[in-house]
Amino acid sequence: MAEQNGTSRREFLKRSALFGCGALAASQLDVARALIARAEAGELTPAELYQLNRLENTLYTVCLNCNTGCGIKVKVVDGVAVKIDGNPYNPWTLHPHLPMTADLAAAAKLDGGICPKGQAGHQGAYDPYRIRKVLKRAGKRGENKWTSVPFHQAVDEIVSGGKLFAHVRGEENRVVTGLKEVCALRDPKVFAEMGDDVAKIRKKKMTVDEFKAKHAANLHLLIDPDHPDFGPKNNQFVYFWGRKKGGRSEFAKRFVDAFGTANAHGHTTVCQGSLYFACKALSEQYGGDGFKDGQKFYWQADTENAEYILFVGSNLFDANYGPPNRSPRMTQRLVDGALKITVVDPRFSKLASRAPGSWVPVKPGTDAAFAMGMTRWIFENKRFDAKYLANANKAAAVADKESTWSNGPWLVKLGKDGEPGGFLRASEIGLRPAELRTDKDGKETSYEFLVVLRDGKPVAFDPNDEKEAVEGALFIDTELPSERGPVKVKSSLQIMREVAAEKTIAQYAEICGIEPNIIEKVAREFTSHGKKVAVDVHRGPAQHTNGFYNISSLMNLNLLVGNFDWTGGMIAASTWNVDGTKTDAQPFSLKKLTPKYPKAFGLSVIRHDAKYDESTIFKGYPAKRNWWPLSSDVYEEILPSIQDAYPYPVKVVYSYMAAATYSLPAGHTNIQALQDLERVPLYFANDITVGPTSLYADYVFPDLHYLERWEMQGSHPNMPVKVQPVRNPVIASPNEVVKVFGEEQPISYEALWLALADRLGLAGFGKDGLAPGQDLTRPDDFYVRLTANVATDGKQPVADASDEELRVFLASRRHLPKNVFDAARWERISGPAWRKVVTVLTRGGRFDTQESSYKGDQVANKYGKLINLYQEKTAKAKDAFTGKHYFGLARYVPIADTLDRDTKALEAGYDLHLITNRDVRMTKSRTITQPYLTEHMPENAILINARDAKRLGLRNGQRVKVVSATNPEGVWDLGNGNKKPMIGKVAVIEGIRPGVITFSLGHGMWGAGATDIVLDGMLYKAAEKRQGGVHANAAMWIDPHLKNTCLIDKVGGSVSFYDTRVKLLLVNT
């Protein structure tokens, strides 16, 4: 076809925007595929095998075919990645791992373990459907018609706006607002003054009229002068992302802060948001005037030392950060009897198969009932750690050789209705007045003391006091005198005991669909191993409308036995510092290398960290959409809120590595939002292919594959070792090379941010962007410095690389072009830390030793702070739909919609409970592009219990359509008249609870080469192998009140993956 149009094949290949038809296709790509195929078949010659094992052909980086981020060893021949194994220096892929001091030659002979996805990763780099140039929409959104355009043309159009799509029928006169106009407020002084006054409006200390009078000269810079709390027009730029790790997070934050938008949102709630935000609530710290600084994180079990683990909704032999790491830490111990486990899961997973007689198939969404039943039994049988729970502050904990403490004995005030509210302050009963203290910024604050009862008398205390140990009575229900009359109080633990007693164990068991003696048996086992026990949870209990309380109830079981920071108990992640703010020895403090940007102000489009009743659009209850005072990164709220223009309309949307349309329950509602040109006037995406969401973009910018880029992977809470895996380029990118700030570089996520910053004139980028003499014009300007920070963190930095290590480092990167790797440039950037940077990169990161991870009976890397049994901050937050306060303690809450209505109307006529699961061979939307994986698993199946199959007359292999009350047609509506039915094959099994069905994620794709694409006038046919299987997310319930998003957990933010009822319709073929 190219020759018929007067273009030679060679010229066509050179100009094409697709990698499979790009300039590399005639050389490197063919070589890559041939070498890889021969390596797979075991047909490499002795000389080629020798090449694979040479130090100079071995590079270490970090996988990203799932979020586990295992360390990988990449074998490169002639610049082509031909084989991937595990990195023996990295504790994810070898246990125990090699120390950093181990010789590179020894490491080259030792391969760590890696899962199938890790071994297949290089196939994503050589995907023929990869894009290498910028694509601009040539048809309607979602039609998959594109033209390739120069990088800087696309950047200029996005910045300047105008009639950008006059070439598209129906959009001839549509004018798009560009980023330059959106970035309206730039004066830091005005930014600060307006922001301060908006805060006063929220606290009712200033009226809107007073604000408008004071800021009359600048009201035109606001989204809506009648609603100053919407903030400046800058907030009409919304950036959201899928999988983004450290380094890139800091890079993007730099731009977002410089631009001044409040709208930068991640994908947390589609993964296990309520796990993160329940643990954030547990980790909030008392600061004298309330609770703050909670961490968005969670704890997991120390699997290599625990004697008993209760796994709830975890699937760690297929996922859960992840099989190469966690399997070797527990499999032999299970065989030897050193570890016992119980698995609570409706599906008989691989993990459950290792728990003979201890699989508990509860009904989906009843996890809190199971936990509260255990809690009741533990209280009734006095099997809690009373000594631990009595500690009211840090000094008391330290005296008992504990690193953490709870608020179990703290006194909570009760309202007139008897409902618990905030903690009692000592000044409220005249026990001790508040005192003035100076915070770390030199600001004076009023510090209120809290109260426990000891020997029948109230005692004031500071929770963080390291000198005066205070313990309190555990079970208190009393009144205390005050000037305003008696104050009724209960201790946190008393409230917890009463809540647990709201139902009998038999009633809790009935809710779960199990026998009462199972709860009792598990509770007895859990309390029979001292501190060497753990309740390890993942997305199973989190992704329900009651997820926040499911997680809180399960985590509180850990608090009852006081197992945090203990060997064999619950542990938290620990990482080497990236941003250079930890020690004086770190050479590049980002705090010092970042301009003092004005703080963004105004509501975000998802209304996170904000209270409905403090806003200028408060009009009573219910609100139009939910507000999120306790959660952030609420993925399912981004596009539907934009579609509703609530609280305000936006102008420009940018997504990075995002597949919201595919990954979210009821994700088809996001397609409808993206196709709304009025509500989403301009949408550009950064992606490696035209994916299931970027398919609806106006521009798609190519990104680097994870083997071509930098990131700081960080850690996960099941890892006791202090780590910082460093993702770094090990192969060249096929992407078009462009000049930004005068520097040649392949188009990438960073190149796009840099080019936008250049065109917008944002501070902190370009020449002297970091500091005088320290430019920020390329990715390595940033990431080499972060690597130097990692290398120099802690009491002892890593050793300098030897001459031989430096030689190997340089030789192993000889295939990388100068626009990616320039040794002289990297050395100049690193300064005196250069050889330490080499040490880190030649090992794929920095990893402490296995031996240094523990100190006696406790872990070395401790959490070491207060953990909240009772959550005051939660109790003070209000439900934006009902106006009621959320409950501040764990309890069982039934599944419901946003108005707290039960789901019986949605269930009627649909008798199968739909859940999902993960297979180790697939990860959501990105692994379908890799033949290693699709050959092993060309399609998934709908797993159904044999009893249900018999009742419905279904047999193995029959094709069925999945339908629900909110999707009775059983299709994905992809727009423009295109529909993809949710049809899959039945697999009849015994290993799933009757009444429940499941499918694994990763199949049923329509992006990433799974549909035809028209590019520069040429049709490229879809890869049919990428279409296989079923993706039933579109059957998941749409919330009846919101109508354009799935059911949600109003407190913790999670999407509802596991609450929908469906039926299966036989498809005759």
HELIX and SHEET records of a PDB file:
HELIX    1   1 ARG A    9  ARG A   15  1                                   7    
HELIX    2   2 PHE A   19  CYS A   21  5                                   3    
HELIX    3   3 ALA A   23  ALA A   26  5                                   4    
HELIX    4   4 GLN A   28  GLU A   40  1                                  13    
HELIX    5   5 PRO A   46  ASN A   53  1                                   8    
HELIX    6   6 LEU A   55  ASN A   57  5                                   3    
HELIX    7   7 LEU A  104  ALA A  108  1                                   5    
HELIX    8   8 PRO A  116  ALA A  125  1                                  10    
HELIX    9   9 PHE A  151  SER A  160  1                                  10    
HELIX   10  10 LEU A  179  VAL A  182  1                                   4    
HELIX   11  11 PRO A  188  ARG A  202  1                                  15    
HELIX   12  12 VAL A  208  LYS A  214  1                                   7    
HELIX   13  13 ALA A  216  LEU A  221  5                                   6    
HELIX   14  14 PRO A  228  PHE A  230  5                                   3    
HELIX   15  15 LYS A  233  GLN A  236  5                                   4    
HELIX   16  16 ARG A  248  PHE A  259  1                                  12    
HELIX   17  17 THR A  268  CYS A  271  1                                   4    
HELIX   18  18 GLY A  273  SER A  283  1                                  11    
HELIX   19  19 PRO A  323  ASP A  336  1                                  14    
HELIX   20  20 ALA A  352  ARG A  354  5                                   3    
HELIX   21  21 ASP A  367  GLU A  380  1                                  14    
HELIX   22  22 ALA A  386  ALA A  390  1                                   5    
HELIX   23  23 LYS A  394  ALA A  399  1                                   6    
HELIX   24  24 ALA A  426  ILE A  429  5                                   4    
HELIX   25  25 SER A  492  ALA A  500  1                                   9    
HELIX   26  26 ILE A  505  CYS A  512  1                                   8    
HELIX   27  27 PRO A  516  PHE A  526  1                                  11    
HELIX   28  28 ARG A  539  ALA A  542  1                                   4    
HELIX   29  29 GLY A  547  VAL A  561  1                                  15    
HELIX   30  30 TYR A  612  GLU A  614  5                                   3    
HELIX   31  31 TYR A  635  ASP A  644  1                                  10    
HELIX   32  32 ALA A  660  SER A  663  1                                   4    
HELIX   33  33 HIS A  668  LEU A  674  1                                   7    
HELIX   34  34 SER A  694  TYR A  696  5                                   3    
HELIX   35  35 TYR A  749  LEU A  760  1                                  12    
HELIX   36  36 PRO A  779  THR A  792  1                                  14    
HELIX   37  37 ASP A  803  ALA A  811  1                                   9    
HELIX   38  38 ALA A  823  SER A  830  1                                   8    
HELIX   39  39 GLY A  831  ALA A  833  5                                   3    
HELIX   40  40 TRP A  834  LEU A  841  1                                   8    
HELIX   41  41 GLU A  851  SER A  853  5                                   3    
HELIX   42  42 GLU A  872  LYS A  876  1                                   5    
HELIX   43  43 LYS A  904  GLU A  907  1                                   4    
HELIX   44  44 THR A  927  THR A  929  5                                   3    
HELIX   45  45 PRO A  931  HIS A  936  1                                   6    
HELIX   46  46 ALA A  946  LEU A  952  1                                   7    
HELIX   47  47 GLU A 1024  GLN A 1027  5                                   4    
HELIX   48  48 ALA A 1032  ALA A 1035  5                                   4    
SHEET    1   A 3 THR A  58  VAL A  62  0                                        
SHEET    2   A 3 GLY A  71  VAL A  77 -1                                        
SHEET    3   A 3 VAL A  80  GLY A  86 -1                                        
SHEET    1   B 9 ALA A 264  HIS A 265  0                                        
SHEET    2   B 9 PHE A 237  TRP A 241  1                                        
SHEET    3   B 9 VAL A 652  TYR A 656  1                                        
SHEET    4   B 9 LEU A 682  ASP A 687  1                                        
SHEET    5   B 9 TYR A 699  PRO A 702  1                                        
SHEET    6   B 9 VAL A 134  ARG A 137 -1                                        
SHEET    7   B 9 LYS A 145  VAL A 149 -1                                        
SHEET    8   B 9 ILE A1013  LEU A1015  1                                        
SHEET    9   B 9 MET A1018  TYR A1020 -1                                        
SHEET    1   C 2 GLY A 161  GLY A 162  0                                        
SHEET    2   C 2 VAL A 176  THR A 177 -1                                        
SHEET    1   D 2 GLN A 285  TYR A 286  0                                        
SHEET    2   D 2 PHE A 291  LYS A 292 -1                                        
SHEET    1   E 2 GLN A 300  ALA A 301  0                                        
SHEET    2   E 2 MET A 570  ILE A 571 -1                                        
SHEET    1   F 4 TRP A 359  VAL A 360  0                                        
SHEET    2   F 4 LYS A 340  VAL A 344  1                                        
SHEET    3   F 4 TYR A 308  VAL A 312  1                                        
SHEET    4   F 4 VAL A 533  VAL A 537  1                                        
SHEET    1   G 2 TRP A 405  SER A 406  0                                        
SHEET    2   G 2 LEU A 866  ILE A 867  1                                        
SHEET    1   H 4 PRO A 420  PHE A 423  0                                        
SHEET    2   H 4 LEU A 411  LEU A 414 -1                                        
SHEET    3   H 4 VAL A 487  SER A 491 -1                                        
SHEET    4   H 4 ASP A 477  LEU A 480 -1                                        
SHEET    1   I 2 GLU A 435  THR A 438  0                                        
SHEET    2   I 2 GLU A 444  TYR A 447 -1                                        
SHEET    1   J 2 LEU A 450  ARG A 454  0                                        
SHEET    2   J 2 LYS A 457  PHE A 461 -1                                        
SHEET    1   K 3 GLU A 711  MET A 712  0                                        
SHEET    2   K 3 VAL A 723  ARG A 727 -1                                        
SHEET    3   K 3 GLY A 845  PHE A 847 -1                                        
SHEET    1   L 2 VAL A 737  VAL A 740  0                                        
SHEET    2   L 2 GLU A 743  PRO A 746 -1                                        
SHEET    1   M 2 GLY A 766  ALA A 771  0                                        
SHEET    2   M 2 GLN A 774  LEU A 776 -1                                        
SHEET    1   N 2 TYR A 854  LYS A 855  0                                        
SHEET    2   N 2 GLN A 858  VAL A 859 -1                                        
SHEET    1   O 7 LEU A 912  ASN A 917  0                                        
SHEET    2   O 7 VAL A 996  SER A1000  1                                        
SHEET    3   O 7 ILE A 942  ASN A 945 -1                                        
SHEET    4   O 7 ILE A 983  ILE A 989  1                                        
SHEET    5   O 7 ARG A 959  SER A 964 -1                                        
SHEET    6   O 7 ARG A1061  LEU A1066 -1                                        
SHEET    7   O 7 LEU A 912  ASN A 917 -1                                        
SHEET    1   P 2 VAL A 971  GLY A 975  0                                        
SHEET    2   P 2 ASN A 978  PRO A 981 -1                                        
END                                                                             
